[in-house]
Amino acid sequence: MSLQNSQYRAAEFLSATTRLPLVATVLFPVVGVAVGGRGGLAWGLLCVFLTSGLSLAYLYRLVRSGRVRDAGRISRSERVGPLRVVAILYVVSFLVLTLLGGPVELRAMLLSFAAATVLFVVLTPFTNPSLHTAGISGTAICVSYIFGAWGVPVALAILPVWWARSILDRHTPLELALGMLIGTGATYLAFEMLV
């Protein structure tokens, strides 16, 4: 296997493992336990179901119907509709947790995801900001608020994610930076407002 081929495969693996639904599936329960023990775990799992679970089910439906050709590489022209649905899922999830009295930290996560996704909906017709760098940078801010210094290693994960998305030729440096700015800004503002 050539070096270029092995780099491409490594970039594909890294890209696949840092998709926001997968990251959120781990992050919601971990934050839930950290802020509320067993009860927090239940809240975290509810967040996973309402966001990652439902959005992945919706994506599966889109792929089966042919409205999205490749779930691993959704084109800009196919991206806005699913992003709108995901934004609605985050807003509804935020409202559900707020009405039910869920942990404020999980509500802040949902609000940050909703705000970032709305920004993606607005910007995608003009550019292709990176959901991957948004997800990892937002995760770093969230982890910093909840676990302090553990946010630093998560923030360092932005570098390999940036590399992977560049190797795969999915984004320009500006699109990667824009995604990072959206994820960082939305998460920072949501946590400052709520926590």
Residue frames as a rotation matrix with the C-alpha (Angstrom) as fourth column:
MET 1
0.583 0.812 0.000 0.00
0.812 -0.583 0.000 0.00
0.000 0.000 -1.000 0.00
SER 2
-0.178 -0.663 0.727 1.43
0.613 -0.653 -0.445 3.37
0.770 0.366 0.523 -0.98
LEU 3
-0.809 -0.184 -0.558 1.93
0.565 -0.504 -0.653 6.18
-0.161 -0.844 0.512 1.52
GLN 4
-0.853 0.522 -0.008 -0.67
-0.493 -0.800 0.343 8.29
0.173 0.296 0.939 -0.28
ASN 5
-0.169 0.812 -0.558 -3.20
-0.142 0.540 0.829 5.47
0.975 0.220 0.024 -0.17
SER 6
-0.277 0.015 -0.961 -2.57
0.846 0.477 -0.236 4.80
0.455 -0.879 -0.145 3.53
GLN 7
-0.971 -0.039 -0.234 -2.92
0.145 -0.879 -0.455 8.53
-0.188 -0.476 0.859 4.31
TYR 8
-0.589 0.804 -0.086 -6.22
-0.577 -0.344 0.741 8.60
0.566 0.486 0.666 2.44
ARG 9
-0.038 0.567 -0.823 -7.50
0.316 0.788 0.528 5.56
0.948 -0.240 -0.209 4.34
ALA 10
-0.600 -0.242 -0.762 -6.41
0.797 -0.101 -0.596 7.07
0.067 -0.965 0.253 7.66
ALA 11
-0.964 0.263 -0.037 -8.17
-0.263 -0.965 -0.020 10.32
-0.041 -0.010 0.999 6.73
GLU 12
-0.300 0.895 -0.330 -11.35
-0.348 0.219 0.911 8.42
0.888 0.389 0.246 5.82
PHE 13
-0.142 0.192 -0.971 -11.27
0.736 0.676 0.026 6.57
0.661 -0.711 -0.238 9.16
LEU 14
-0.821 -0.232 -0.522 -10.67
0.540 -0.613 -0.576 9.76
-0.186 -0.755 0.629 11.14
SER 15
-0.835 0.550 0.021 -13.39
-0.473 -0.737 0.483 11.55
0.281 0.393 0.876 9.22
ALA 16
-0.144 0.811 -0.567 -15.88
-0.012 0.572 0.820 8.73
0.990 0.125 -0.072 9.83
THR 17
-0.137 0.043 -0.990 -15.16
0.884 0.455 -0.103 8.60
0.446 -0.889 -0.101 13.57
THR 18
-0.814 -0.171 -0.555 -15.49
0.450 -0.789 -0.417 12.36
-0.367 -0.590 0.720 14.10
ARG 19
-0.507 0.756 0.415 -18.94
0.268 -0.320 0.909 12.84
0.819 0.572 -0.040 12.56
LEU 20
-0.649 0.235 0.723 -21.10
-0.641 -0.681 -0.354 14.90
0.409 -0.694 0.593 14.90
PRO 21
0.477 0.878 -0.052 -23.82
-0.674 0.403 0.620 12.26
0.565 -0.260 0.783 15.43
LEU 22
0.403 -0.412 -0.817 -21.16
0.438 0.871 -0.223 9.79
0.804 -0.268 0.531 16.62
VAL 23
-0.701 -0.688 0.186 -19.37
0.213 -0.451 -0.867 12.36
0.680 -0.568 0.463 18.78
ALA 24
-0.349 0.660 0.665 -22.69
-0.805 -0.574 0.148 13.49
0.479 -0.484 0.732 20.28
THR 25
0.557 0.564 -0.609 -23.70
-0.240 0.812 0.532 9.89
0.795 -0.150 0.588 20.98
VAL 26
-0.071 -0.668 -0.740 -20.70
0.760 0.445 -0.474 9.63
0.647 -0.596 0.476 23.30
LEU 27
-0.807 -0.413 0.422 -20.74
0.136 -0.826 -0.548 13.20
0.574 -0.385 0.723 24.63
PHE 28
-0.019 0.883 0.470 -24.39
-0.570 -0.396 0.720 13.46
0.821 -0.254 0.511 25.76
PRO 29
0.745 0.342 -0.572 -24.25
0.213 0.691 0.691 10.44
0.632 -0.636 0.442 28.14
VAL 30
-0.188 -0.893 -0.408 -20.78
0.837 0.072 -0.543 11.38
0.514 -0.444 0.734 29.46
VAL 31
-0.760 -0.022 0.649 -21.91
-0.163 -0.961 -0.223 14.92
0.629 -0.276 0.727 30.25
GLY 32
0.287 0.955 0.069 -25.19
-0.416 0.059 0.908 13.59
0.863 -0.289 0.414 31.65
VAL 33
0.519 -0.173 -0.837 -23.37
0.649 0.717 0.254 11.30
0.556 -0.675 0.485 34.10
ALA 34
-0.544 -0.839 -0.002 -20.91
0.663 -0.427 -0.615 14.05
0.515 -0.336 0.789 35.05
VAL 35
-0.769 0.249 0.588 -23.66
-0.359 -0.931 -0.075 16.51
0.529 -0.268 0.805 35.97
GLY 36
-0.008 0.899 0.437 -26.36
-0.975 -0.104 0.195 14.18
0.221 -0.425 0.878 37.26
GLY 37
-0.594 -0.275 0.756 -25.18
-0.555 0.821 -0.137 10.63
-0.583 -0.501 -0.640 37.89
ARG 38
-0.750 0.337 0.569 -27.65
0.494 0.858 0.143 7.91
-0.440 0.389 -0.810 36.85
GLY 39
0.330 0.915 -0.234 -30.44
0.531 -0.385 -0.755 10.39
-0.781 0.126 -0.612 36.33
GLY 40
0.166 -0.382 -0.909 -28.12
-0.583 -0.782 0.222 12.45
-0.795 0.493 -0.352 34.16
LEU 41
-0.852 -0.452 0.264 -27.33
-0.112 0.650 0.752 9.35
-0.512 0.611 -0.604 32.12
ALA 42
-0.182 0.876 0.448 -31.04
0.806 0.393 -0.442 8.95
-0.563 0.281 -0.777 31.37
TRP 43
0.598 0.355 -0.718 -31.21
-0.009 -0.894 -0.449 12.59
-0.801 0.275 -0.532 30.25
GLY 44
-0.304 -0.819 -0.487 -28.10
-0.634 -0.208 0.745 12.09
-0.711 0.535 -0.456 28.11
LEU 45
-0.809 0.045 0.586 -29.58
0.343 0.846 0.409 9.00
-0.478 0.532 -0.699 26.45
LEU 46
0.324 0.946 -0.014 -32.81
0.637 -0.229 -0.736 10.91
-0.700 0.229 -0.677 25.77
CYS 47
0.345 -0.289 -0.893 -30.70
-0.494 -0.865 0.089 13.58
-0.798 0.410 -0.441 24.03
VAL 48
-0.753 -0.651 0.103 -28.97
-0.298 0.475 0.828 10.90
-0.587 0.593 -0.551 21.94
PHE 49
-0.410 0.671 0.618 -32.32
0.742 0.639 -0.201 9.46
-0.530 0.376 -0.760 20.86
LEU 50
0.547 0.748 -0.376 -33.89
0.440 -0.639 -0.631 12.85
-0.712 0.180 -0.678 20.05
THR 51
0.451 -0.445 -0.774 -30.88
-0.643 -0.763 0.064 14.13
-0.619 0.468 -0.630 18.09
SER 52
-0.573 -0.783 -0.241 -28.41
-0.744 0.373 0.554 11.60
-0.344 0.497 -0.796 16.75
GLY 53
-0.648 0.351 0.676 -30.90
0.249 0.937 -0.247 8.74
-0.720 0.009 -0.694 16.68
LEU 54
0.417 0.909 0.019 -33.65
0.373 -0.152 -0.916 10.58
-0.829 0.389 -0.402 14.84
SER 55
0.403 -0.303 -0.864 -31.27
-0.721 -0.686 -0.095 12.43
-0.564 0.661 -0.495 12.51
LEU 56
-0.726 -0.686 0.046 -29.53
-0.534 0.604 0.592 9.19
-0.434 0.405 -0.805 11.49
ALA 57
-0.330 0.711 0.621 -32.92
0.520 0.686 -0.509 7.54
-0.788 0.155 -0.596 10.91
TYR 58
0.645 0.554 -0.527 -33.88
-0.062 -0.650 -0.758 10.50
-0.762 0.521 -0.384 8.73
LEU 59
-0.083 -0.770 -0.632 -30.59
-0.881 -0.240 0.408 10.29
-0.466 0.591 -0.659 6.81
TYR 60
-0.771 -0.140 0.621 -31.14
0.022 0.969 0.245 6.57
-0.636 0.202 -0.744 6.25
ARG 61
0.220 0.945 0.244 -34.58
0.509 0.102 -0.855 7.39
-0.832 0.312 -0.458 4.82
LEU 62
0.553 -0.068 -0.830 -33.07
-0.532 -0.796 -0.289 10.03
-0.641 0.602 -0.476 2.51
VAL 63
-0.556 -0.815 -0.165 -30.46
-0.699 0.350 0.624 7.58
-0.451 0.462 -0.764 1.21
ARG 64
-0.592 0.388 0.707 -33.07
0.360 0.911 -0.200 4.83
-0.721 0.136 -0.679 0.68
SER 65
0.499 0.863 -0.073 -35.31
0.377 -0.293 -0.879 7.24
-0.780 0.411 -0.472 -1.25
GLY 66
0.101 -0.567 0.818 -32.40
0.994 0.030 -0.102 8.45
0.033 0.823 0.567 -3.41
ARG 67
0.915 0.273 0.296 -32.67
0.274 -0.961 0.039 12.07
0.295 0.045 -0.954 -2.24
VAL 68
0.478 -0.869 0.129 -29.13
-0.787 -0.359 0.501 11.74
-0.389 -0.341 -0.856 -0.86
ARG 69
0.639 -0.255 -0.726 -26.69
-0.491 0.591 -0.640 9.74
0.592 0.765 0.252 -2.96
ASP 70
-0.024 -0.763 -0.646 -23.92
0.409 0.583 -0.702 9.11
0.912 -0.281 0.298 -0.43
ALA 71
0.881 0.438 -0.178 -24.46
0.314 -0.259 0.913 9.47
0.354 -0.861 -0.366 3.33
GLY 72
0.344 -0.841 -0.418 -20.70
0.832 0.067 0.551 9.81
-0.435 -0.537 0.722 3.81
ARG 73
-0.788 -0.606 -0.111 -20.37
0.460 -0.698 0.548 12.67
-0.410 0.381 0.829 1.36
ILE 74
0.279 0.959 0.047 -23.50
0.842 -0.220 -0.493 14.78
-0.462 0.177 -0.869 1.11
SER 75
-0.465 -0.446 0.765 -23.16
0.809 -0.565 0.162 17.40
0.360 0.695 0.623 -1.59
ARG 76
-0.952 0.073 -0.299 -23.95
0.074 -0.889 -0.452 21.06
-0.298 -0.452 0.840 -0.91
SER 77
-0.631 0.754 -0.183 -27.04
-0.592 -0.316 0.741 20.84
0.501 0.576 0.646 -3.07
GLU 78
-0.009 0.621 -0.784 -28.34
0.212 0.767 0.605 17.93
0.977 -0.161 -0.138 -0.96
ARG 79
-0.663 -0.517 -0.542 -27.25
0.573 0.116 -0.811 19.37
0.483 -0.848 0.219 2.38
VAL 80
-0.828 0.264 0.496 -29.64
-0.402 -0.895 -0.196 22.24
0.392 -0.361 0.846 3.18
GLY 81
0.153 0.973 -0.172 -32.85
-0.543 0.228 0.808 20.20
0.826 -0.030 0.563 3.52
PRO 82
0.305 -0.070 -0.950 -31.39
0.567 0.815 0.122 17.65
0.766 -0.575 0.288 5.95
LEU 83
-0.774 -0.626 -0.098 -29.71
0.470 -0.463 -0.752 20.44
0.425 -0.627 0.652 7.92
ARG 84
-0.461 0.699 0.547 -33.08
-0.625 -0.693 0.358 22.16
0.629 -0.177 0.757 8.35
VAL 85
0.527 0.671 -0.522 -34.58
-0.135 0.672 0.728 18.97
0.839 -0.313 0.444 9.74
VAL 86
-0.063 -0.642 -0.764 -31.61
0.794 0.431 -0.428 18.47
0.604 -0.634 0.483 12.09
ALA 87
-0.857 -0.203 0.473 -31.89
-0.041 -0.889 -0.457 22.10
0.513 -0.411 0.753 13.28
ILE 88
0.058 0.962 0.268 -35.56
-0.682 -0.158 0.714 21.47
0.729 -0.224 0.647 14.08
LEU 89
0.469 0.059 -0.881 -34.63
0.374 0.891 0.258 18.29
0.800 -0.451 0.396 15.98
TYR 90
-0.564 -0.758 -0.328 -32.14
0.658 -0.173 -0.733 20.25
0.499 -0.629 0.596 18.11
VAL 91
-0.703 0.372 0.606 -34.62
-0.468 -0.884 0.000 23.05
0.536 -0.284 0.795 18.81
VAL 92
0.391 0.901 -0.188 -37.39
-0.469 0.371 0.801 20.59
0.792 -0.225 0.568 19.74
SER 93
0.208 -0.400 -0.893 -34.95
0.642 0.745 -0.184 18.60
0.738 -0.535 0.412 21.91
PHE 94
-0.837 -0.510 0.200 -33.88
0.238 -0.667 -0.706 21.80
0.493 -0.543 0.679 23.67
LEU 95
-0.335 0.801 0.496 -37.52
-0.738 -0.550 0.390 22.69
0.585 -0.235 0.776 24.33
VAL 96
0.515 0.503 -0.694 -38.34
-0.032 0.820 0.571 19.18
0.856 -0.272 0.439 25.57
LEU 97
-0.183 -0.664 -0.725 -35.43
0.781 0.351 -0.517 19.18
0.598 -0.661 0.454 28.02
THR 98
-0.871 -0.092 0.482 -36.27
-0.127 -0.907 -0.402 22.70
0.474 -0.411 0.778 29.15
LEU 99
0.007 0.976 0.216 -39.94
-0.717 -0.146 0.682 21.86
0.697 -0.159 0.699 29.75
LEU 100
0.651 0.229 -0.723 -39.05
0.159 0.891 0.425 18.63
0.742 -0.392 0.544 31.57
GLY 101
0.853 -0.339 0.396 -36.36
-0.519 -0.472 0.713 20.31
-0.055 -0.814 -0.578 33.71
GLY 102
0.792 -0.607 -0.070 -33.37
0.546 0.754 -0.365 18.51
0.275 0.251 0.928 32.23
PRO 103
0.241 -0.795 -0.556 -29.81
0.755 -0.207 0.622 19.40
-0.610 -0.570 0.550 33.25
VAL 104
0.766 0.081 -0.638 -28.78
-0.140 -0.947 -0.290 22.87
-0.627 0.311 -0.714 32.16
GLU 105
-0.274 -0.951 -0.141 -25.49
-0.460 0.001 0.888 21.58
-0.844 0.308 -0.438 30.71
LEU 106
-0.552 0.157 0.819 -27.33
0.624 0.729 0.282 19.25
-0.552 0.667 -0.500 28.33
ARG 107
0.613 0.790 -0.018 -29.69
0.624 -0.498 -0.603 22.07
-0.485 0.359 -0.797 27.40
ALA 108
0.381 -0.567 -0.730 -26.66
-0.457 -0.802 0.385 24.25
-0.804 0.187 -0.565 26.63
MET 109
-0.669 -0.613 0.420 -25.29
0.020 0.550 0.835 21.52
-0.743 0.567 -0.356 24.36
LEU 110
-0.106 0.725 0.681 -28.61
0.900 0.360 -0.244 21.27
-0.422 0.587 -0.691 22.53
LEU 111
0.770 0.377 -0.515 -28.85
0.211 -0.911 -0.353 25.05
-0.603 0.164 -0.781 22.17
SER 112
-0.069 -0.877 -0.476 -25.31
-0.493 -0.385 0.780 25.21
-0.867 0.289 -0.406 20.78
PHE 113
-0.702 -0.136 0.699 -26.03
0.416 0.718 0.558 22.44
-0.578 0.683 -0.447 18.26
ALA 114
0.333 0.905 0.263 -29.25
0.832 -0.151 -0.533 24.18
-0.443 0.397 -0.804 17.23
ALA 115
0.659 -0.115 -0.743 -27.55
-0.171 -0.985 0.000 27.55
-0.732 0.127 -0.669 16.77
ALA 116
-0.442 -0.894 -0.078 -24.63
-0.354 0.094 0.931 26.03
-0.825 0.438 -0.358 14.83
THR 117
-0.515 0.290 0.806 -26.96
0.688 0.701 0.188 24.04
-0.510 0.652 -0.561 12.58
VAL 118
0.653 0.741 -0.152 -29.07
0.539 -0.597 -0.594 27.11
-0.531 0.306 -0.790 11.81
LEU 119
0.291 -0.638 -0.713 -25.88
-0.515 -0.733 0.446 28.94
-0.807 0.237 -0.541 10.82
PHE 120
-0.705 -0.524 0.477 -24.98
0.053 0.632 0.773 26.01
-0.707 0.570 -0.418 8.55
VAL 121
0.069 0.821 0.566 -28.42
0.865 0.233 -0.444 26.20
-0.496 0.521 -0.695 6.92
VAL 122
0.792 0.242 -0.560 -27.94
0.065 -0.946 -0.317 29.92
-0.607 0.215 -0.765 6.26
LEU 123
0.142 -0.872 -0.468 -24.34
-0.655 -0.437 0.616 29.64
-0.742 0.219 -0.634 5.00
THR 124
-0.200 -0.299 0.933 -24.44
0.248 0.906 0.344 26.40
-0.948 0.300 -0.107 2.98
PRO 125
0.754 0.469 0.460 -25.95
0.539 -0.042 -0.841 27.93
-0.375 0.882 -0.284 -0.17
PHE 126
0.908 -0.412 -0.072 -22.91
-0.407 -0.831 -0.379 30.24
0.097 0.374 -0.922 -0.32
THR 127
-0.170 -0.986 -0.005 -20.08
-0.899 0.157 -0.409 28.11
0.403 -0.064 -0.913 1.07
ASN 128
0.495 0.291 -0.819 -19.45
-0.094 0.955 0.282 24.66
0.864 -0.063 0.500 2.53
PRO 129
0.036 -0.527 0.849 -18.41
-0.941 -0.303 -0.148 25.12
0.335 -0.794 -0.507 6.18
SER 130
-0.514 -0.392 -0.763 -17.03
-0.220 0.920 -0.324 21.99
0.829 0.001 -0.559 7.82
LEU 131
0.630 0.759 0.164 -19.41
-0.465 0.199 0.863 20.17
0.622 -0.620 0.478 10.13
HIS 132
0.501 -0.509 -0.700 -16.44
0.620 0.775 -0.120 18.13
0.604 -0.374 0.704 11.36
THR 133
-0.619 -0.777 0.117 -14.39
0.473 -0.488 -0.733 21.09
0.627 -0.399 0.670 12.60
ALA 134
-0.188 0.648 0.738 -17.56
-0.617 -0.662 0.425 22.65
0.764 -0.376 0.524 14.03
GLY 135
0.739 0.555 -0.382 -18.35
-0.124 0.669 0.733 19.47
0.662 -0.495 0.563 15.93
ILE 136
0.199 -0.749 -0.631 -14.87
0.821 0.480 -0.310 18.96
0.535 -0.457 0.711 17.36
SER 137
-0.720 -0.480 0.500 -14.33
0.177 -0.825 -0.537 22.61
0.671 -0.299 0.679 18.30
GLY 138
0.087 0.837 0.541 -17.77
-0.649 -0.364 0.668 22.77
0.756 -0.409 0.511 19.91
THR 139
0.722 0.107 -0.684 -17.01
0.295 0.846 0.443 19.55
0.626 -0.522 0.579 21.79
ALA 140
-0.321 -0.925 -0.203 -13.76
0.696 -0.085 -0.713 21.08
0.642 -0.371 0.671 23.05
ILE 141
-0.587 0.177 0.790 -15.63
-0.417 -0.903 -0.107 24.09
0.694 -0.392 0.603 24.44
CYS 142
0.524 0.852 -0.015 -18.29
-0.489 0.315 0.814 21.86
0.698 -0.419 0.581 26.04
VAL 143
0.488 -0.420 -0.765 -15.68
0.617 0.786 -0.039 19.57
0.618 -0.453 0.643 27.62
SER 144
-0.608 -0.734 0.303 -13.81
0.336 -0.584 -0.739 22.64
0.719 -0.347 0.602 28.92
TYR 145
-0.195 0.626 0.755 -16.95
-0.704 -0.625 0.336 23.90
0.683 -0.466 0.563 30.68
ILE 146
0.775 0.621 -0.118 -17.79
-0.402 0.627 0.667 20.51
0.488 -0.470 0.735 32.19
PHE 147
0.848 -0.458 -0.264 -14.37
0.524 0.798 0.297 18.91
0.075 -0.390 0.918 32.80
GLY 148
0.719 -0.573 -0.394 -11.95
-0.204 -0.716 0.668 21.84
-0.665 -0.400 -0.631 32.78
ALA 149
-0.085 -0.920 -0.384 -8.48
-0.739 -0.200 0.643 21.02
-0.668 0.338 -0.662 31.42
TRP 150
-0.281 0.028 0.959 -9.75
0.368 0.926 0.081 17.92
-0.886 0.376 -0.271 29.56
GLY 151
0.791 0.595 -0.141 -10.95
0.144 -0.406 -0.903 20.35
-0.594 0.694 -0.407 26.92
VAL 152
0.201 -0.808 -0.554 -7.34
-0.754 -0.488 0.439 20.92
-0.625 0.330 -0.708 25.83
PRO 153
-0.706 -0.489 0.512 -6.73
-0.064 0.764 0.642 17.42
-0.706 0.420 -0.570 24.36
VAL 154
0.162 0.828 0.536 -10.12
0.723 0.270 -0.636 17.61
-0.671 0.491 -0.555 22.64
ALA 155
0.747 0.066 -0.662 -9.16
-0.246 -0.897 -0.368 20.98
-0.618 0.437 -0.654 21.17
LEU 156
-0.300 -0.938 -0.172 -5.94
-0.638 0.063 0.767 19.43
-0.709 0.340 -0.618 19.87
ALA 157
-0.287 0.282 0.915 -8.08
0.487 0.866 -0.114 16.89
-0.825 0.413 -0.386 17.99
ILE 158
0.701 0.521 -0.487 -9.03
-0.097 -0.607 -0.788 19.73
-0.707 0.599 -0.375 15.64
LEU 159
-0.068 -0.834 -0.548 -5.61
-0.815 -0.270 0.513 19.40
-0.575 0.482 -0.661 13.98
PRO 160
-0.854 -0.262 0.450 -6.00
0.006 0.860 0.511 15.79
-0.520 0.439 -0.733 12.77
VAL 161
0.120 0.951 0.285 -9.61
0.618 0.153 -0.771 16.45
-0.777 0.268 -0.569 11.79
TRP 162
0.530 -0.025 -0.848 -8.48
-0.457 -0.851 -0.260 19.46
-0.715 0.525 -0.462 9.75
TRP 163
-0.545 -0.824 -0.158 -5.79
-0.646 0.292 0.705 17.29
-0.535 0.486 -0.691 8.15
ALA 164
-0.616 0.341 0.711 -8.26
0.402 0.911 -0.089 14.50
-0.678 0.231 -0.698 7.34
ARG 165
0.486 0.871 -0.066 -10.83
0.415 -0.297 -0.860 16.78
-0.769 0.391 -0.506 5.75
SER 166
0.313 -0.480 -0.819 -8.02
-0.722 -0.680 0.123 18.43
-0.617 0.553 -0.560 3.72
ILE 167
-0.734 -0.625 0.265 -6.57
-0.356 0.686 0.634 15.10
-0.578 0.371 -0.726 2.53
LEU 168
-0.357 0.703 0.615 -10.05
0.673 0.650 -0.353 14.00
-0.648 0.288 -0.705 1.46
ASP 169
-0.971 -0.099 0.216 -10.42
0.221 -0.714 0.664 17.32
0.088 0.693 0.715 -0.40
ARG 170
-0.157 0.977 -0.144 -13.79
0.972 0.179 0.154 17.97
0.176 -0.115 -0.978 1.25
HIS 171
0.832 0.428 -0.353 -13.14
0.513 -0.835 0.197 21.57
-0.210 -0.345 -0.915 2.31
THR 172
0.278 -0.722 0.634 -10.96
0.260 -0.579 -0.773 24.56
0.925 0.380 0.027 1.67
PRO 173
-0.656 -0.558 -0.508 -8.96
0.655 -0.086 -0.751 26.02
0.375 -0.825 0.422 4.59
LEU 174
-0.816 0.414 0.405 -11.52
-0.468 -0.883 -0.040 28.84
0.341 -0.222 0.914 4.80
GLU 175
0.179 0.935 -0.307 -14.40
-0.491 0.355 0.796 26.35
0.853 0.009 0.522 5.07
LEU 176
0.020 -0.265 -0.964 -12.55
0.656 0.731 -0.187 24.41
0.754 -0.629 0.189 7.78
ALA 177
-0.914 -0.398 -0.083 -11.88
0.338 -0.631 -0.698 27.62
0.225 -0.666 0.711 9.71
LEU 178
-0.506 0.806 0.308 -15.48
-0.655 -0.591 0.470 28.77
0.561 0.036 0.827 9.28
GLY 179
0.313 0.599 -0.737 -16.75
0.046 0.765 0.642 25.46
0.949 -0.235 0.212 10.68
MET 180
-0.356 -0.552 -0.754 -14.40
0.801 0.235 -0.550 25.78
0.481 -0.800 0.358 13.63
LEU 181
-0.958 0.019 0.286 -15.57
-0.113 -0.942 -0.316 29.35
0.264 -0.335 0.905 14.27
ILE 182
-0.091 0.996 0.005 -19.24
-0.586 -0.057 0.808 28.32
0.805 0.071 0.589 14.14
GLY 183
0.303 0.201 -0.931 -18.74
0.414 0.852 0.319 25.38
0.858 -0.483 0.176 16.52
THR 184
-0.620 -0.624 -0.476 -16.64
0.718 -0.207 -0.665 27.37
0.317 -0.754 0.576 18.96
GLY 185
-0.897 0.244 0.369 -18.84
-0.275 -0.961 -0.032 30.46
0.347 -0.130 0.929 18.90
ALA 186
0.034 0.990 -0.139 -22.20
-0.442 0.140 0.886 28.70
0.897 0.032 0.442 19.18
THR 187
0.240 0.022 -0.970 -21.04
0.626 0.760 0.172 26.49
0.742 -0.649 0.169 22.04
TYR 188
-0.787 -0.575 -0.224 -19.36
0.558 -0.507 -0.658 29.31
0.265 -0.642 0.719 23.93
LEU 189
-0.716 0.560 0.417 -22.44
-0.502 -0.828 0.251 31.54
0.486 -0.030 0.874 23.65
ALA 190
0.237 0.861 -0.451 -24.86
-0.184 0.495 0.849 28.78
0.954 -0.118 0.276 24.64
PHE 191
0.037 -0.284 -0.958 -22.85
0.840 0.528 -0.124 27.84
0.541 -0.801 0.258 27.73
GLU 192
-0.930 -0.364 0.048 -22.35
0.292 -0.812 -0.505 31.49
0.222 -0.455 0.862 28.71
MET 193
-0.447 0.840 0.309 -26.11
-0.567 -0.533 0.628 32.09
0.692 0.106 0.714 28.41
LEU 194
0.457 0.817 -0.352 -27.28
-0.350 0.529 0.773 29.01
0.818 -0.230 0.527 30.30
VAL 195
0.416 -0.339 -0.844 -24.58
0.671 0.741 0.033 27.63
0.614 -0.580 0.535 32.60
